Structure formats: C-alpha cells, structure tokens
Amino acid sequence: MDTEKMGLAAKSAERILGIADTNTKNRALNAMAAALLEHADDIISANETDLANGRQNGMKESLLDRLRLTPERIAGMAEGIRQVAALSDPIGEVIEGSVRPNGMKIQRVRVPLGVVGIIFEARPNVTSDAAALCLKSGNVCLLRGGKEAIHSNMAIAEVLRGAIASEGLPADCIQLVSDTSRESANQMMRMSRYLDVLIPRGGAGLIRAVVENSTVPVIETGVGNCHVFVDRTADIGMAADIIFNAKTSRPSVCNAIETILVHKDIAESALPVIKERLDAKNVEIRGCERTRGILGDSVIPVTDEDYATEFLDYILACRVVDSLDQAIEHIAAYSTGHSECIVTSDYFSAEKFTASVDSAAVYVNCSTRFTDGGEFGLGAEIGISTQKLHARGPMGIRQLTSSKFIIQGDGQIR
C-alpha cells in the first residue's frame, strides 16, 4: 500500500470536492446509482468469487449472507445512493449566527470533515454506502475492506470511480485499498498527515484494534449486543413479533438482538409464545434457570459470557428478571450501547427505561432492526456510532461534517 501516493491523491481531490456545488454532487451520485445497475452482472460475478472463497475457508452461513450480493441487493444499493442524492446538502448550511457589539457578523457554517478513512469487514454494500455519504457531504473517502469481499469491493469501487469521473469530479474522491493485509490497516491508522478521521466498521476485534492503535482521530462504530425487555404489562403477541423480527429477520447484522429479558410476572405466559415463534427459525435459546424451568431442557444453560456475546447467528440468550430496575441493570452491565427495546403498556415504565438506558437508540414497542440510516430518514449510513463525542447513532451526511466560523467585519481591530 503506497500511503503517500494515496494520501496526496486524496488531498488533491479534497480541494475540488470540498467546494463542489450541490448539482455536481447529485449528478455524480445519480451516475453512481445508474452505473451499479448497469454493471450488476460484473459485480455479482466478482461477488461469486468471494462467496466461493468464503465457503472454501469455512465461513458460516450467517457471514456468507452478509457477503452475498444479489440483483435485489444491488438495486437496494443503487436506491440508497439515489436517496442520498435526494437529501438536502448540508455543506454551507448556517448552523448559527450573531452580531457582536462591535458590529462583527459571526456565522458558524457546516463544512466537510475532509478525508475520511473507513476500515470495514465482509459487507460489500458498505463500499457504495460510504462512498455516497462521503461524496454528498463533500468528503473524500479512503476505503479498506476485508479480504473476504475484496473482489466485490474492487468491482464496486471501479464502477463508482468511473461514474463520478464522467460527471467531472476526480475519480480519487473514492479510493479503495486493494491490500487487505493487517499491515495496510496499520498503515491507515498512522495516516494522520492525510486522514482527518478514521471509522472502523465491523466486529469487536477490528474496532478495538483501531481505537487502541490509531494516531488518526477515530469515530467508534458499535458492536451490537442489543436487548429486548418484556415488561410485566407487555402485549405478549406484540412482544413475540418484535423479538422474532429483531432476532431472525437478519441475525448477522449489528441491530439484531442477542438477549431477551422477561419480567417474572409475565414469564410463564410469555416465554412459551416467544419460543414457539423462534422455533420456526430453529433459534437456539440459552436461558437462566427460571427460563429453563418454564421452557424445559431444550433450553441450554446460559453463561455470563453468553450475555456479553454478539452471536450474529440464530442464538438468543434469555433471562427472567424480577423488575424493570433489574432489566436496566442487566443492560448497563452487558450492553454495547447500540440499541435496546422495552415492550410495555405502562407509560411510566417506558419513560424510566428510555431515560435510564444509555444506548444510541432506545425503543418502546418496536424492533431494534430499525436502527439504520435509511429507516431513520438519513439515506444510507456510514455506521452506527456508539460513542458520545461528535456523533451517536446512525451516521448520515450531517454526522460526516464539522463546522467553521466565518466572520465579516468592516475594519474592526482588537
């Protein structure tokens, strides 16, 4: 990986993209979406190579699902780009302004971060999502995906680079690191001369490595150890539907739940209904002794490690709790700060849960699977930030901006 060459190219492209007008950026985005559809067969062919390599290397089916591209998923990627194009341009937006007693006019305006580095793993759609969000927010992106998706990522990046070049923007607004070795990731972590921010998107090991070793400022995206708490006043049918959706609709993603907590007053009636729904997808339940007392020996005894694990699979931990407070304490102990849900009919329980649970997204009576940039009306997303500085939750185009002060005077001196 030639960090000097890529860094210089990124900085050169930054000076052009940072001042590009909205129409130019939108034309480039729409060209990117059209190009994905036009070259879908080529992208799927490259993806089939990655899938074959994944199977040969023993990759789990849930992870193969994260890697797999289909015509429908590519159409979804293109639609995500079009949605980003349709969003209002944040760059140049006046955030606040004032006039000082000496007559100076001060405005704080929204500006791009600059050059954004993104290190991610086996989801090739991240390539197009990240490129679109960065371009609309005026940021050059330097992308480094995992080896599992390298052929897919290269095919997608080539298509996107050609599309933006056709609209007069530098192809180097989007760059993909073709070297997937650990050393290339380490080099990106040391590119403080060129990168303004580094965003890791993937598993706990990747995120921890970037946070602990990067000399570039990091926005930490989250591992998703997410929970649903079934309160004693919950509608059992609603709870079963939410849990089934949040666990099984796509278990390999970060907004899928990994643990359910059930109030003791409703456990005997709720747990059999919940288990019956989960059995349709052969979900393995690992439960506490009270859970096993209700559901029987088909439930595997749970461990503390299970409560702390992001399974990313058809596995669900379960605990019967004595109270709302105990549920909140459990979430505080094991949550990664991503997404949590309470199912309840009690207003005061909902209010206490949302006030007390310290996660990026807290739900009342709806699935955690909605923690997504598109579902929140942000277009695509760069990731779900679980930290509290700069950005938290789904990171859309506004979360990829900073601000600067513009001061206008008529000769004032201090």
C-alpha positions in Angstrom: 0.0 0.0 0.0 1.5 3.3 -1.1 0.1 5.6 1.6 2.0 8.6 0.3 0.6 8.3 -3.2 -3.0 7.6 -2.0 -2.8 10.4 0.6 -1.6 13.0 -1.8 -4.3 12.0 -4.3 -6.9 12.2 -1.6 -5.8 15.7 -0.6 -5.8 16.8 -4.2 -9.4 15.5 -4.7 -10.5 17.1 -1.4 -9.7 20.6 -2.6 -12.1 20.0 -5.6 -14.9 18.1 -3.9 -15.0 20.3 -0.8 -16.2 23.2 -2.9 -18.3 21.3 -5.5 -21.8 22.6 -5.8 -24.9 20.5 -4.9 -25.9 19.9 -8.5 -22.5 18.5 -9.4 -22.5 16.1 -6.5 -26.1 15.0 -7.2 -25.3 14.3 -10.8 -22.3 12.2 -9.7 -24.4 10.3 -7.2 -27.2 9.5 -9.7 -24.5 8.4 -12.2 -23.1 6.1 -9.5 -26.5 4.5 -8.9 -27.1 4.0 -12.6 -23.6 2.5 -13.1 -24.2 -0.1 -10.3 -27.3 -1.3 -12.1 -25.6 -1.2 -15.5 -22.7 -3.3 -14.2 -24.7 -5.5 -11.8 -23.7 -8.7 -13.7 -20.0 -7.9 -13.4 -20.3 -7.1 -9.7 -22.2 -10.3 -9.0 -19.6 -12.3 -10.9 -16.9 -10.8 -8.7 -19.0 -11.5 -5.6 -19.4 -15.1 -6.6 -15.6 -15.4 -6.4 -15.7 -14.1 -2.9 -18.5 -16.4 -1.9 -16.7 -19.4 -3.3 -13.5 -18.4 -1.3 -15.6 -18.0 1.8 -17.2 -21.4 1.5 -13.8 -22.9 0.9 -12.5 -21.2 4.1 -15.4 -22.5 6.2 -17.2 -19.2 6.5 -20.5 -19.5 8.5 -23.8 -19.2 6.5 -24.7 -16.1 8.5 -21.5 -14.4 7.4 -21.9 -15.6 3.9 -25.3 -13.8 3.9 -23.5 -10.6 4.9 -21.2 -11.0 2.0 -23.7 -12.1 -0.7 -24.9 -9.7 -3.4 -28.0 -10.4 -5.5 -29.7 -8.3 -8.2 -32.1 -7.2 -5.5 -29.4 -6.1 -3.1 -27.5 -4.2 -5.8 -30.8 -2.5 -6.7 -31.1 -1.6 -3.0 -27.6 -0.2 -3.0 -28.5 2.0 -6.0 -31.7 3.1 -4.4 -29.7 4.0 -1.3 -27.4 6.3 -3.4 -30.4 7.9 -5.0 -31.9 8.6 -1.6 -28.6 10.3 -0.6 -28.8 12.4 -3.7 -32.3 13.5 -2.8 -31.2 14.7 0.7 -30.6 18.4 1.2 -26.9 19.3 1.0 -25.5 20.1 4.5 -22.4 21.9 3.2 -22.6 25.6 3.7 -25.6 25.4 6.0 -25.6 28.2 8.6 -25.8 26.5 11.9 -26.0 29.7 14.0 -25.1 33.3 13.7 -24.8 36.5 15.7 -23.7 40.2 15.5 -21.2 41.3 18.1 -21.4 44.6 19.9 -18.5 45.9 17.7 -20.5 45.1 14.5 -18.7 41.9 13.5 -21.1 39.3 11.9 -20.2 35.8 13.1 -21.6 32.7 11.4 -20.9 29.0 12.1 -21.3 27.0 8.9 -21.2 23.3 8.1 -18.1 22.1 6.3 -16.8 18.6 5.3 -14.6 16.7 7.6 -12.1 16.3 4.7 -10.6 12.9 4.0 -12.4 10.1 5.8 -10.8 6.6 6.1 -13.1 3.6 6.7 -11.9 0.2 7.6 -14.6 -2.4 7.3 -15.1 -6.2 7.0 -17.3 -8.5 4.9 -20.2 -6.3 3.7 -19.5 -5.0 0.2 -22.6 -2.7 0.3 -20.5 -0.6 2.7 -18.4 0.4 -0.3 -21.3 2.1 -2.1 -23.0 3.4 1.1 -19.8 5.0 2.4 -18.8 6.5 -1.0 -22.3 8.0 -1.5 -22.5 9.6 2.0 -18.9 10.9 1.8 -19.4 12.4 -1.6 -22.7 14.2 -0.7 -21.1 15.6 2.4 -18.1 16.8 0.5 -15.6 14.2 1.9 -13.1 12.2 0.0 -13.1 8.6 1.2 -10.3 6.1 1.5 -11.8 2.6 1.9 -10.2 -0.6 3.1 -12.4 -3.6 3.2 -11.7 -7.1 4.4 -10.1 -9.9 2.3 -13.5 -11.8 2.3 -15.0 -9.2 0.0 -12.0 -7.9 -1.9 -13.2 -8.9 -5.4 -16.7 -7.5 -4.8 -15.3 -4.2 -3.4 -12.9 -3.7 -6.2 -15.6 -4.2 -8.8 -17.9 -1.8 -7.0 -15.2 0.8 -6.5 -14.2 0.7 -10.1 -17.8 1.3 -11.2 -18.2 4.2 -8.8 -15.0 5.9 -9.7 -15.8 5.8 -13.4 -19.3 7.2 -12.7 -18.1 10.2 -10.8 -15.3 10.9 -13.3 -17.9 11.0 -16.0 -19.5 13.9 -14.2 -16.3 15.9 -13.8 -15.2 15.0 -10.3 -11.9 13.4 -9.6 -12.0 9.6 -9.6 -9.8 9.8 -6.5 -12.7 11.1 -4.4 -13.2 7.4 -3.9 -10.2 5.2 -3.3 -10.1 1.6 -2.3 -7.1 -0.1 -0.7 -6.5 -3.3 -2.6 -4.1 -4.7 0.0 -6.1 -6.5 2.7 -3.2 -7.4 4.9 -3.1 -6.4 8.5 -0.2 -4.1 7.6 -2.4 -2.0 5.3 -4.8 -1.4 8.2 -1.9 -0.5 10.4 -0.7 2.0 7.8 -4.1 3.7 7.6 -4.1 4.1 11.4 -0.9 6.1 11.0 -2.0 8.3 8.2 -2.7 11.4 10.4 -1.0 13.6 7.8 -3.7 12.8 5.3 -6.8 11.4 7.1 -9.0 13.7 9.1 -10.9 10.8 10.7 -10.9 7.0 10.7 -14.1 5.0 11.1 -13.9 1.2 11.8 -17.0 -0.8 10.9 -17.0 -4.4 11.8 -16.5 -6.8 14.7 -15.3 -6.1 18.2 -11.7 -7.1 17.4 -11.4 -4.7 14.5 -13.0 -1.8 16.3 -10.8 -2.3 19.4 -7.7 -2.6 17.3 -8.4 0.7 15.6 -9.4 2.6 18.7 -6.3 1.4 20.6 -3.7 1.9 17.9 -4.8 4.7 15.6 -3.0 8.1 15.6 -5.9 9.4 13.5 -9.0 10.6 15.3 -11.5 7.7 15.5 -15.3 7.6 15.4 -16.1 4.3 17.0 -19.0 2.4 15.4 -20.6 -0.2 17.5 -20.7 -3.9 18.2 -24.4 -4.7 18.6 -25.2 -6.6 21.8 -28.8 -5.5 21.8 -31.7 -6.3 24.1 -35.4 -6.6 24.3 -37.1 -6.3 27.7 -40.6 -7.7 28.0 -42.2 -5.8 30.8 -45.0 -7.2 33.0 -47.7 -5.2 31.2 -46.5 -6.2 27.7 -48.8 -7.4 25.0 -47.4 -10.9 24.5 -48.3 -11.2 20.8 -46.5 -7.8 20.2 -43.5 -8.9 22.2 -43.2 -12.2 20.3 -43.5 -10.4 16.9 -40.8 -7.8 17.9 -38.4 -10.5 19.2 -38.9 -12.7 16.2 -38.2 -9.8 13.8 -35.3 -8.4 15.8 -33.6 -11.8 16.1 -34.4 -13.6 12.9 -35.0 -11.1 10.0 -31.3 -10.9 9.6 -29.3 -12.2 12.6 -25.9 -11.3 11.2 -26.3 -7.5 11.5 -25.5 -5.2 14.4 -29.1 -4.1 15.1 -30.3 -7.7 15.7 -31.0 -8.6 19.3 -28.8 -11.1 21.3 -30.6 -11.2 24.7 -34.2 -11.0 25.8 -35.1 -10.1 29.4 -38.6 -11.1 30.6 -40.4 -9.8 33.7 -41.1 -12.7 36.2 -44.8 -11.7 36.4 -45.3 -12.4 32.7 -42.6 -15.0 32.0 -44.8 -18.2 32.4 -47.3 -16.9 29.8 -44.9 -15.1 27.5 -42.0 -17.4 27.2 -43.8 -20.3 25.5 -45.4 -18.0 23.0 -42.0 -16.4 22.2 -40.3 -19.8 21.9 -42.9 -21.1 19.6 -42.3 -18.2 17.2 -38.5 -18.6 17.4 -38.8 -22.4 16.8 -39.9 -21.5 13.3 -36.3 -20.4 12.6 -34.7 -23.0 14.9 -33.3 -20.4 17.2 -31.2 -21.8 19.9 -32.1 -20.4 23.3 -29.6 -20.2 26.1 -31.5 -19.4 29.3 -31.3 -18.8 33.0 -32.6 -21.4 35.5 -36.0 -19.8 35.6 -36.2 -19.8 31.8 -35.4 -23.5 31.8 -37.9 -24.1 34.5 -40.6 -22.7 32.2 -39.4 -23.9 28.8 -37.7 -27.2 29.8 -34.4 -28.9 29.0 -34.4 -27.8 25.3 -33.0 -24.5 26.6 -29.2 -24.6 27.1 -28.0 -23.2 30.4 -26.8 -19.6 29.9 -23.4 -18.2 31.0 -22.2 -14.7 31.8 -20.2 -15.0 28.6 -23.4 -15.6 26.6 -24.9 -12.4 28.0 -21.8 -10.5 26.7 -21.7 -12.1 23.3 -22.8 -10.7 19.9 -23.8 -14.0 18.4 -24.6 -12.8 14.9 -26.5 -16.1 14.5 -29.7 -17.9 15.4 -28.8 -18.0 19.0 -30.5 -15.9 21.8 -29.8 -15.5 25.5 -32.7 -15.2 27.8 -33.1 -14.1 31.4 -36.1 -13.8 33.7 -35.8 -10.7 35.8 -37.6 -9.5 38.9 -38.2 -5.9 37.9 -37.7 -3.1 35.4 -34.7 -1.9 37.5 -33.1 -5.3 37.2 -33.5 -5.3 33.5 -31.9 -1.8 33.3 -29.0 -3.1 35.5 -28.5 -6.1 33.2 -28.4 -3.9 30.1 -26.0 -1.5 31.8 -23.7 -4.4 32.6 -23.7 -6.1 29.2 -24.9 -3.7 26.5 -22.5 -2.3 23.9 -24.6 0.9 23.8 -26.2 0.2 20.4 -30.0 -0.4 20.5 -32.3 -1.6 23.3 -36.1 -2.1 23.4 -38.8 -2.3 26.0 -42.2 -3.9 25.3 -44.7 -2.4 27.7 -48.2 -0.9 28.1 -47.1 1.2 31.0 -46.2 4.8 30.3 -44.1 5.3 33.4 -42.1 2.1 32.7 -41.4 3.3 29.1 -40.3 6.7 30.4 -38.0 5.2 33.0 -36.5 2.8 30.5 -35.8 5.4 27.9 -34.3 7.8 30.4 -32.2 5.2 32.2 -30.8 3.1 29.3 -27.7 4.7 27.9 -27.6 3.5 24.3 -27.5 5.2 20.9 -31.1 4.1 20.1 -33.8 3.2 22.7 -37.1 1.8 21.5 -40.6 1.5 23.0 -42.7 -1.3 21.4 -40.8 -1.6 18.1 -38.0 -3.7 16.7 -34.3 -2.7 17.1 -33.9 -3.6 13.5 -34.9 0.0 12.7 -31.5 1.4 13.8 -30.5 2.2 10.3 -29.7 5.3 8.4 -32.4 4.6 5.7 -35.1 3.8 8.3 -34.3 7.0 10.2 -34.6 9.1 7.0 -30.8 9.7 6.7 -30.4 7.8 3.4 -27.6 5.3 3.7 -25.4 5.3 6.8 -21.6 5.1 7.4 -22.2 3.0 10.5 -23.8 3.2 13.9 -21.8 5.3 16.3 -21.9 4.1 19.9 -19.6 6.8 21.3 -20.8 10.1 22.6 -18.4 12.6 21.0 -19.2 14.2 17.7 -21.8 11.7 16.5 -24.0 9.0 18.0 -26.4 6.5 16.4 -26.8 6.1 12.6 -24.2 8.3 10.9 -25.7 10.1 7.8 -24.4 13.0 5.9 -24.7 15.6 8.7 -22.7 13.4 11.0 -19.9 13.5 8.4 -19.5 17.2 8.7 -17.7 19.7 11.0 -18.1 23.4 11.2 -16.1 26.6 10.9 -16.7 30.2 11.9 -16.9 32.9 9.2 -16.5 36.4 10.5 -17.3 39.5 8.5 -16.3 43.0 9.6 -15.6 46.5 8.3 -12.2 47.2 9.9 -12.6 46.2 13.5 -9.4 45.6 15.4 -8.8 44.4 19.0 
